[in-house]
Amino acid sequence: MLRNRGIDELIITGVTTEVCVSSTLRSAVDLGFACTLVDDACGSAYPALHAAALAMMAVEGGLFGRVCDSQQILAEWEERR
């Protein structure tokens, strides 16, 4: 459905960062989507696991996509207007 609408880039947010969020991001990357994980729009009951999941997503120059905060995303959207 996303491809039919011309969507090829996803902004990923949610809970829990180390489980649902990272699984969704990895699945999307495997399907060929460019992904951005918004670190301050994700959460976990376990801060250490949240931090580890963010670090894993950004590994090797963004192998699984990029990680940024919501202010950066909003600024990028504003530039595209």
DSSP file (Angstrom, degrees, kcal/mol; ACC not computed):
  #  RESIDUE AA STRUCTURE BP1 BP2  ACC     N-H-->O    O-->H-N    N-H-->O    O-->H-N    TCO  KAPPA ALPHA  PHI   PSI    X-CA   Y-CA   Z-CA
    1    1 A M     >        0   0    0      0, 0.0     4,-1.0     0, 0.0     6,-0.2   0.000 360.0 360.0 360.0 -40.5    0.0    0.0    0.0
    2    2 A L  T >4> +     0   0    0      1,-0.2     5,-2.4     2,-0.2     3,-0.9   0.942 360.0  48.6 -63.9 -46.7    2.8    2.4    0.8
    3    3 A R  G >45S+     0   0    0      1,-0.3     3,-1.9     3,-0.2    -1,-0.2   0.891 105.8  57.9 -60.7 -39.8    4.6    1.7   -2.5
    4    4 A N  G 345S+     0   0    0      1,-0.3    -1,-0.3     2,-0.1    -2,-0.2   0.768 107.0  49.5 -61.3 -24.9    1.3    2.3   -4.4
    5    5 A R  G <<5S-     0   0    0     -4,-1.0    -1,-0.3    -3,-0.9    -2,-0.2   0.355 121.2-109.1 -94.9   4.5    1.2    5.7   -2.8
    6    6 A G  T < 5 +     0   0    0     -3,-1.9     2,-0.5     1,-0.3    -3,-0.2   0.694  67.4 149.5  78.3  19.2    4.8    6.5   -3.8
    7    7 A I      < +     0   0    0     -5,-2.4    -1,-0.3    -6,-0.2    -2,-0.1  -0.754   8.7 151.4 -90.3 125.5    6.1    6.4   -0.3
    8    8 A D        +     0   0    0     -2,-0.5    26,-2.7     1,-0.2     2,-0.4   0.362  57.1  66.8-130.9  -0.1    9.7    5.2    0.0
    9    9 A E  E     -a   34   0A   0     24,-0.2     2,-0.4     2,-0.0    26,-0.2  -0.989  62.1-165.0-127.5 132.3   10.8    7.0    3.2
   10   10 A L  E     -a   35   0A   0     24,-3.0    26,-2.2    -2,-0.4     2,-0.6  -0.924  14.8-149.1-120.2 141.9    9.4    6.2    6.7
   11   11 A I  E     -a   36   0A   0     -2,-0.4     2,-0.5    24,-0.2    26,-0.2  -0.952  25.0-153.3-104.9 118.9    9.7    8.1   10.0
   12   12 A I  E     +a   37   0A   0     24,-3.5    26,-2.4    -2,-0.6     2,-0.3  -0.821  26.8 148.5-104.6 129.8    9.7    5.6   12.8
   13   13 A T  E     +     0   0A   0     -2,-0.5     2,-0.3    24,-0.2    29,-0.2  -0.890  20.7  82.3-142.3 171.4    8.5    6.4   16.4
   14   14 A G  E     -a   42   0A   0     27,-2.2    29,-1.6    -2,-0.3     2,-0.3  -0.809  60.2 -29.3 133.5-168.7    6.8    4.5   19.2
   15   15 A V  E    S+a   43   0A   0     -2,-0.3    29,-0.1     1,-0.2    -2,-0.1  -0.956  99.4  30.7-132.5 150.1    7.4    2.1   22.1
   16   16 A T    > > -     0   0    0     27,-0.7     5,-2.3    -2,-0.3     3,-1.2   0.645  61.0-167.1 -88.9 138.1    9.3    0.0   23.0
   17   17 A T  I 3 >S+     0   0    0     26,-1.8     5,-1.4     1,-0.3    27,-0.1   0.890  87.2  47.2 -56.2 -45.1   12.5    1.2   21.3
   18   18 A E  I 3 5S+     0   0    0      3,-0.1    -1,-0.3    25,-0.1    26,-0.1   0.576 128.3  17.9 -79.2  -9.0   14.4   -2.1   21.8
   19   19 A V  I <>5S+     0   0    0     -3,-1.2     4,-2.4     3,-0.1     5,-0.2   0.568 130.6  21.8-122.7 -83.4   11.6   -4.4   20.6
   20   20 A C  I  >5S+     0   0    0      1,-0.2     4,-2.4     2,-0.2     5,-0.2   0.906 125.5  46.6 -61.9 -46.1    8.7   -3.1   18.5
   21   21 A V  I  ><S+     0   0    0     -5,-2.3     4,-2.5     1,-0.2    -1,-0.2   0.951 115.9  43.4 -64.9 -49.9   10.4    0.0   17.2
   22   22 A S  H  ><S+     0   0    0     -5,-1.4     4,-2.5    -6,-0.5    -1,-0.2   0.874 114.2  51.7 -66.6 -34.8   13.6   -1.7   16.2
   23   23 A S  H  X S+     0   0    0     -4,-2.4     4,-2.2     2,-0.2    -1,-0.2   0.914 111.0  47.7 -65.8 -42.0   11.8   -4.6   14.7
   24   24 A T  H  X S+     0   0    0     -4,-2.4     4,-2.4    -5,-0.2    -2,-0.2   0.927 112.9  48.7 -63.1 -45.5    9.6   -2.4   12.6
   25   25 A L  H  X S+     0   0    0     -4,-2.5     4,-2.5     1,-0.2     5,-0.2   0.933 111.9  48.0 -61.9 -47.0   12.6   -0.4   11.4
   26   26 A R  H  X S+     0   0    0     -4,-2.5     4,-2.4     1,-0.2    -1,-0.2   0.897 111.8  49.9 -63.1 -40.4   14.5   -3.4   10.5
   27   27 A S  H  X S+     0   0    0     -4,-2.2     4,-1.3     2,-0.2    -1,-0.2   0.916 111.3  49.3 -63.3 -42.5   11.6   -4.9    8.6
   28   28 A A  H  <>S+     0   0    0     -4,-2.4     5,-2.4     2,-0.2    -2,-0.2   0.903 110.7  49.7 -64.5 -41.5   11.1   -1.7    6.7
   29   29 A V  H ><5S+     0   0    0     -4,-2.5     3,-1.8     1,-0.2    -1,-0.2   0.914 107.6  54.4 -63.1 -42.5   14.8   -1.5    5.8
   30   30 A D  H 3<5S+     0   0    0     -4,-2.4    -1,-0.2     1,-0.3    -2,-0.2   0.809 106.2  53.5 -60.8 -28.6   14.6   -5.1    4.6
   31   31 A L  T 3<5S-     0   0    0     -4,-1.3    -1,-0.3    -3,-0.2    -2,-0.2   0.425 126.5-101.8 -86.6   0.8   11.7   -4.1    2.3
   32   32 A G  T < 5S+     0   0    0     -3,-1.8     2,-0.3     1,-0.3    -3,-0.2   0.582  72.9 141.9  94.8  10.5   13.8   -1.3    0.8
   33   33 A F      < -     0   0    0     -5,-2.4     2,-0.5    -6,-0.1    -1,-0.3  -0.632  52.4-126.0 -84.6 143.4   12.4    1.7    2.7
   34   34 A A  E     -a    9   0A   0    -26,-2.7   -24,-3.0    -2,-0.3     2,-0.4  -0.786  37.8-159.4 -82.7 127.2   14.7    4.6    3.8
   35   35 A C  E     -a   10   0A   0     -2,-0.5    31,-2.2   -26,-0.2     2,-0.4  -0.878  22.4-167.8-120.8 144.2   14.1    5.0    7.5
   36   36 A T  E     -ab  11  66A   0    -26,-2.2   -24,-3.5    -2,-0.4     2,-0.6  -0.997  13.4-152.7-123.9 125.1   14.6    7.7   10.1
   37   37 A L  E     -ab  12  67A   0     29,-3.2    31,-2.2    -2,-0.4     2,-0.9  -0.874   9.7-145.4 -97.6 123.2   14.2    6.8   13.8
   38   38 A V  E >   - b   0  68A   0    -26,-2.4     3,-1.7    -2,-0.6    31,-0.2  -0.785  10.6-162.3 -92.8 104.6   13.2    9.8   15.9
   39   39 A D  E >  S+     0   0A   0     29,-2.5     3,-0.9    -2,-0.9    30,-0.2   0.823  85.9  46.6 -63.5 -35.8   15.0    9.2   19.1
   40   40 A D  E 3  S+     0   0A   0     28,-0.3    -1,-0.3     1,-0.2    29,-0.1   0.364 107.8  58.8 -89.9   8.2   12.9   11.6   21.3
   41   41 A A  E <  S+     0   0A   0     -3,-1.7   -27,-2.2   -29,-0.2     2,-0.3   0.073  98.9  71.7-116.2  19.6    9.7   10.2   19.9
   42   42 A C  E <   -a   14   0A   0     -3,-0.9     2,-0.3   -29,-0.2   -27,-0.2  -0.873  62.6-178.5-125.7 160.8   10.5    6.6   21.1
   43   43 A G  E     -a   15   0A   0    -29,-1.6   -26,-1.8    -2,-0.3   -27,-0.7  -0.992  15.3-172.8-158.8 166.7   10.6    5.2   24.5
   44   44 A S        -     0   0    0     -2,-0.3     6,-0.0   -28,-0.2    -2,-0.0  -0.981  35.6-124.7-155.7 153.4   11.2    2.3   26.8
   45   45 A A  S    S+     0   0    0     -2,-0.3    -1,-0.0     1,-0.2   -30,-0.0   0.598 106.1  62.0 -74.1 -10.6   10.7    1.4   30.4
   46   46 A Y    >>  -     0   0    0      1,-0.1     4,-2.2     2,-0.0     3,-0.7  -0.872  68.0-167.0-122.2  96.6   14.4    0.6   30.4
   47   47 A P  H 3> S+     0   0    0      0, 0.0     4,-2.5     0, 0.0     5,-0.2   0.834  88.6  54.8 -53.2 -38.0   16.6    3.6   29.6
   48   48 A A  H 3> S+     0   0    0      1,-0.2     4,-2.2     2,-0.2     5,-0.1   0.897 110.2  45.8 -65.6 -38.9   19.7    1.5   29.0
   49   49 A L  H <> S+     0   0    0     -3,-0.7     4,-2.5     2,-0.2    -1,-0.2   0.869 110.9  53.6 -71.1 -36.4   17.9   -0.7   26.4
   50   50 A H  H  X S+     0   0    0     -4,-2.2     4,-2.3     2,-0.2    -2,-0.2   0.952 111.5  45.5 -58.9 -50.5   16.5    2.4   24.8
   51   51 A A  H  X S+     0   0    0     -4,-2.5     4,-2.3     1,-0.2    -2,-0.2   0.898 112.7  50.5 -62.0 -41.7   20.0    3.9   24.4
   52   52 A A  H  X S+     0   0    0     -4,-2.2     4,-2.4     2,-0.2    -1,-0.2   0.905 109.5  50.6 -64.4 -41.2   21.4    0.6   23.2
   53   53 A A  H  X S+     0   0    0     -4,-2.5     4,-2.0     2,-0.2    -2,-0.2   0.909 110.3  49.6 -64.1 -41.8   18.7    0.3   20.5
   54   54 A L  H  X S+     0   0    0     -4,-2.3     4,-1.4     1,-0.2    -1,-0.2   0.921 111.2  49.7 -61.7 -43.2   19.4    3.8   19.3
   55   55 A A  H  < S+     0   0    0     -4,-2.3     4,-0.4     1,-0.2    -2,-0.2   0.897 109.9  50.9 -62.9 -40.6   23.1    3.0   19.1
   56   56 A M  H >< S+     0   0    0     -4,-2.4     3,-0.8     1,-0.2    -1,-0.2   0.865 107.2  53.5 -66.0 -35.7   22.4   -0.2   17.1
   57   57 A M  H 3< S+     0   0    0     -4,-2.0     7,-0.9     1,-0.2    -1,-0.2   0.833 112.0  44.8 -68.0 -31.0   20.2    1.7   14.6
   58   58 A A  T >X S+     0   0    0     -4,-1.4     4,-1.0    -5,-0.1     3,-0.6   0.399  86.4 131.2 -92.5   2.0   22.9    4.2   13.9
   59   59 A V  H X>  +     0   0    0     -3,-0.8     4,-2.5    -4,-0.4     3,-0.7  -0.159  68.6  12.0 -60.5 149.2   25.7    1.7   13.6
   60   60 A E  H 34 S-     0   0    0      1,-0.3    -1,-0.2     2,-0.2    -4,-0.0   0.879 138.1 -49.5  52.2  48.6   28.1    1.7   10.7
   61   61 A G  H <4 S-     0   0    0     -3,-0.6    -1,-0.3     1,-0.2    -2,-0.2   0.763 115.9 -41.9  69.1  25.2   27.1    5.1    9.4
   62   62 A G  H X< S+     0   0    0     -4,-1.0     3,-1.5    -3,-0.7    -2,-0.2   0.855  74.6 166.6  91.0  38.3   23.4    4.4    9.5
   63   63 A L  T 3< S+     0   0    0     -4,-2.5    -5,-0.1     1,-0.3    -3,-0.1   0.857  86.0  34.6 -51.1 -39.2   23.3    0.8    8.1
   64   64 A F  T 3  S-     0   0    0     -7,-0.9    -1,-0.3     1,-0.4     2,-0.3   0.368 133.3 -76.5 -98.7   4.2   19.7    0.5    9.3
   65   65 A G    <   -     0   0    0     -3,-1.5    -1,-0.4    -6,-0.2     2,-0.3  -0.813  62.8 -57.3 128.5-172.2   18.7    4.1    8.7
   66   66 A R  E     -b   36   0A   0    -31,-2.2   -29,-3.2    -2,-0.3     2,-0.5  -0.754  35.2-145.6-109.8 157.7   19.4    7.4   10.4
   67   67 A V  E     +b   37   0A   0     -2,-0.3     2,-0.3   -31,-0.2   -29,-0.2  -0.980  32.7 144.6-120.6 129.7   18.7    8.5   13.9
   68   68 A C  E     -b   38   0A   0    -31,-2.2   -29,-2.5    -2,-0.5   -28,-0.3  -0.916  42.6 -98.7-150.4 177.4   17.7   12.1   14.7
   69   69 A D     >  -     0   0    0     -2,-0.3     4,-1.8   -31,-0.2     3,-0.4  -0.534  36.8-103.5-101.2 171.9   15.5   14.1   17.1
   70   70 A S  H  > S+     0   0    0      1,-0.2     4,-2.6     2,-0.2     5,-0.2   0.820 117.5  59.0 -65.2 -32.7   12.1   15.6   16.5
   71   71 A Q  H  > S+     0   0    0      1,-0.2     4,-2.2     2,-0.2    -1,-0.2   0.898 106.1  48.9 -63.8 -39.2   13.5   19.1   16.1
   72   72 A Q  H  > S+     0   0    0     -3,-0.4     4,-2.3     2,-0.2    -2,-0.2   0.919 111.2  49.5 -65.9 -43.1   15.7   18.0   13.2
   73   73 A I  H  X S+     0   0    0     -4,-1.8     4,-2.4     1,-0.2    -2,-0.2   0.935 111.7  48.6 -60.5 -46.7   12.7   16.3   11.5
   74   74 A L  H  X S+     0   0    0     -4,-2.6     4,-2.2     1,-0.2    -1,-0.2   0.894 110.8  50.8 -62.3 -39.8   10.5   19.4   11.9
   75   75 A A  H  X S+     0   0    0     -4,-2.2     4,-2.0     2,-0.2    -1,-0.2   0.902 110.2  49.8 -63.8 -41.1   13.3   21.6   10.5
   76   76 A E  H  X S+     0   0    0     -4,-2.3     4,-1.5     2,-0.2    -2,-0.2   0.899 110.6  49.7 -64.9 -40.4   13.7   19.4    7.5
   77   77 A W  H  X S+     0   0    0     -4,-2.4     4,-0.8     1,-0.2    -1,-0.2   0.900 109.1  52.1 -64.9 -39.5   10.0   19.4    6.8
   78   78 A E  H >< S+     0   0    0     -4,-2.2     3,-0.7     1,-0.2    -1,-0.2   0.888 107.3  52.8 -63.5 -39.1    9.9   23.2    7.0
   79   79 A E  H 3< S+     0   0    0     -4,-2.0    -1,-0.2     1,-0.2    -2,-0.2   0.826 104.8  56.4 -64.6 -32.2   12.8   23.4    4.5
   80   80 A R  H 3<        0   0    0     -4,-1.5    -1,-0.2     1,-0.2    -2,-0.2   0.675 360.0 360.0 -75.9 -17.3   10.8   21.2    2.1
   81   81 A R    <<        0   0    0     -4,-0.8    -1,-0.2    -3,-0.7    -2,-0.1   0.498 360.0 360.0 -63.5 360.0    7.8   23.5    2.1
